């Protein structure tokens, strides 16, 4: 646990997962909008 590199990579991974979780519903919304045209 006191390793700065592993801590940084863990935070980076969480940030990527968080941004994917935020962008996924928007992508689904655009997909539904595209299919409804």
N, CA, C and O atoms as CSV, one atom per row, in Angstrom:
chain,resi,resn,atom,element,x,y,z
A,1,UNK,N,N,0.817,-1.200,0.000
A,1,UNK,CA,C,0.000,0.000,0.000
A,1,UNK,C,C,0.844,1.240,0.000
A,1,UNK,O,O,0.226,2.108,-0.617
A,2,UNK,N,N,1.813,1.615,0.365
A,2,UNK,CA,C,2.509,2.884,0.368
A,2,UNK,C,C,3.237,3.181,-0.899
A,2,UNK,O,O,4.009,4.137,-0.958
A,3,UNK,N,N,3.013,2.378,-1.936
A,3,UNK,CA,C,3.704,2.591,-3.220
A,3,UNK,C,C,2.975,3.666,-4.041
A,3,UNK,O,O,1.826,3.478,-4.441
A,4,UNK,N,N,3.654,4.789,-4.286
A,4,UNK,CA,C,2.980,5.874,-5.023
A,4,UNK,C,C,2.588,5.467,-6.443
A,4,UNK,O,O,1.557,5.908,-6.952
A,5,UNK,N,N,3.402,4.630,-7.083
A,5,UNK,CA,C,3.106,4.244,-8.467
A,5,UNK,C,C,1.834,3.401,-8.543
A,5,UNK,O,O,0.998,3.618,-9.420
A,6,UNK,N,N,1.684,2.446,-7.634
A,6,UNK,CA,C,0.488,1.599,-7.654
A,6,UNK,C,C,-0.741,2.410,-7.256
A,6,UNK,O,O,-1.836,2.188,-7.773
A,7,UNK,N,N,-0.550,3.350,-6.335
A,7,UNK,CA,C,-1.653,4.229,-5.937
A,7,UNK,C,C,-2.107,5.077,-7.121
A,7,UNK,O,O,-3.304,5.238,-7.355
A,8,UNK,N,N,-1.137,5.620,-7.870
A,8,UNK,CA,C,-1.451,6.451,-9.028
A,8,UNK,C,C,-2.165,5.637,-10.104
A,8,UNK,O,O,-3.131,6.111,-10.702
A,9,UNK,N,N,-1.692,4.411,-10.353
A,9,UNK,CA,C,-2.321,3.581,-11.379
A,9,UNK,C,C,-3.728,3.165,-10.961
A,9,UNK,O,O,-4.617,3.037,-11.803
A,10,UNK,N,N,-3.931,2.952,-9.655
A,10,UNK,CA,C,-5.263,2.604,-9.163
A,10,UNK,C,C,-6.229,3.768,-9.341
A,10,UNK,O,O,-7.370,3.578,-9.761
A,11,UNK,N,N,-5.764,4.979,-9.019
A,11,UNK,CA,C,-6.602,6.171,-9.196
A,11,UNK,C,C,-6.912,6.389,-10.669
A,11,UNK,O,O,-8.033,6.751,-11.028
A,12,UNK,N,N,-5.912,6.166,-11.524
A,12,UNK,CA,C,-6.105,6.331,-12.961
A,12,UNK,C,C,-7.131,5.325,-13.482
A,12,UNK,O,O,-7.982,5.667,-14.303
A,13,UNK,N,N,-7.045,4.092,-13.004
A,13,UNK,CA,C,-7.989,3.059,-13.415
A,13,UNK,C,C,-9.404,3.410,-12.974
A,13,UNK,O,O,-10.356,3.246,-13.737
A,14,UNK,N,N,-9.540,3.894,-11.738
A,14,UNK,CA,C,-10.855,4.303,-11.248
A,14,UNK,C,C,-11.397,5.468,-12.058
A,14,UNK,O,O,-12.598,5.538,-12.320
A,15,UNK,N,N,-10.523,6.384,-12.458
A,15,UNK,CA,C,-10.945,7.530,-13.252
A,15,UNK,C,C,-11.454,7.083,-14.620
A,15,UNK,O,O,-12.456,7.598,-15.114
A,16,UNK,N,N,-10.759,6.121,-15.229
A,16,UNK,CA,C,-11.182,5.590,-16.526
A,16,UNK,C,C,-12.533,4.890,-16.407
A,16,UNK,O,O,-13.415,5.087,-17.243
A,17,UNK,N,N,-12.693,4.071,-15.363
A,17,UNK,CA,C,-13.956,3.364,-15.149
A,17,UNK,C,C,-15.089,4.355,-14.903
A,17,UNK,O,O,-16.201,4.178,-15.399
A,18,UNK,N,N,-14.790,5.405,-14.128
A,18,UNK,CA,C,-15.803,6.409,-13.815
A,18,UNK,C,C,-16.232,7.157,-15.069
A,18,UNK,O,O,-17.422,7.400,-15.269
A,19,UNK,N,N,-15.271,7.524,-15.919
A,19,UNK,CA,C,-15.604,8.250,-17.141
A,19,UNK,C,C,-16.367,7.354,-18.116
A,19,UNK,O,O,-17.256,7.823,-18.827
A,20,UNK,N,N,-16.020,6.068,-18.150
A,20,UNK,CA,C,-16.757,5.134,-18.992
A,20,UNK,C,C,-18.184,4.969,-18.494
A,20,UNK,O,O,-19.122,4.903,-19.288
A,21,UNK,N,N,-18.346,4.902,-17.178
A,21,UNK,CA,C,-19.678,4.761,-16.599
A,21,UNK,C,C,-20.519,5.998,-16.877
A,21,UNK,O,O,-21.735,5.898,-17.039
A,22,UNK,N,N,-19.881,7.165,-16.932
A,22,UNK,CA,C,-20.617,8.390,-17.233
A,22,UNK,C,C,-20.972,8.476,-18.711
A,22,UNK,O,O,-22.056,8.945,-19.061
A,23,UNK,N,N,-20.073,8.031,-19.578
A,23,UNK,CA,C,-20.300,8.181,-21.014
A,23,UNK,C,C,-21.171,7.066,-21.585
A,23,UNK,O,O,-21.729,7.227,-22.670
A,24,UNK,N,N,-21.303,5.950,-20.890
A,24,UNK,CA,C,-22.083,4.826,-21.417
A,24,UNK,C,C,-23.567,5.155,-21.571
A,24,UNK,O,O,-24.129,4.864,-22.627
A,25,UNK,N,N,-24.239,5.752,-20.562
A,25,UNK,CA,C,-25.656,6.094,-20.741
A,25,UNK,C,C,-25.868,7.108,-21.851
A,25,UNK,O,O,-26.880,7.045,-22.549
A,26,UNK,N,N,-24.943,8.041,-22.033
A,26,UNK,CA,C,-25.067,9.018,-23.109
A,26,UNK,C,C,-24.936,8.330,-24.459
A,26,UNK,O,O,-25.648,8.671,-25.403
A,27,UNK,N,N,-24.035,7.370,-24.555
A,27,UNK,CA,C,-23.866,6.630,-25.799
A,27,UNK,C,C,-25.123,5.818,-26.105
A,27,UNK,O,O,-25.551,5.742,-27.257
A,28,UNK,N,N,-25.715,5.209,-25.071
A,28,UNK,CA,C,-26.952,4.463,-25.272
A,28,UNK,C,C,-28.073,5.394,-25.701
A,28,UNK,O,O,-28.895,5.033,-26.544
A,29,UNK,N,N,-28.110,6.592,-25.127
A,29,UNK,CA,C,-29.148,7.557,-25.470
A,29,UNK,C,C,-29.010,7.987,-26.932
A,29,UNK,O,O,-30.005,8.086,-27.651
A,30,UNK,N,N,-27.769,8.242,-27.369
A,30,UNK,CA,C,-27.550,8.617,-28.763
A,30,UNK,C,C,-27.854,7.445,-29.688
A,30,UNK,O,O,-28.337,7.635,-30.804
A,31,UNK,N,N,-27.570,6.233,-29.219
A,31,UNK,CA,C,-27.847,5.046,-30.030
A,31,UNK,C,C,-29.351,4.879,-30.220
A,31,UNK,O,O,-29.815,4.576,-31.319
A,32,UNK,N,N,-30.102,5.076,-29.149
A,32,UNK,CA,C,-31.558,4.968,-29.223
A,32,UNK,C,C,-32.117,6.068,-30.124
A,32,UNK,O,O,-33.034,5.833,-30.910
A,33,UNK,N,N,-31.553,7.274,-30.000
A,33,UNK,CA,C,-32.008,8.387,-30.827
A,33,UNK,C,C,-31.710,8.103,-32.298
A,33,UNK,O,O,-32.517,8.420,-33.172
A,34,UNK,N,N,-30.553,7.506,-32.568
A,34,UNK,CA,C,-30.159,7.180,-33.932
A,34,UNK,C,C,-31.072,6.094,-34.507
A,34,UNK,O,O,-31.439,6.143,-35.681
A,35,UNK,N,N,-31.436,5.116,-33.676
A,35,UNK,CA,C,-32.295,4.029,-34.139
A,35,UNK,C,C,-33.727,4.500,-34.346
A,35,UNK,O,O,-34.453,3.934,-35.164
A,36,UNK,N,N,-34.141,5.534,-33.611
A,36,UNK,CA,C,-35.528,5.987,-33.725
A,36,UNK,C,C,-35.743,6.876,-34.944
A,36,UNK,O,O,-36.883,7.162,-35.308
A,37,UNK,N,N,-34.648,7.318,-35.583
A,37,UNK,CA,C,-34.786,8.169,-36.775
A,37,UNK,C,C,-35.317,7.337,-37.949
A,37,UNK,O,O,-35.504,7.865,-39.045
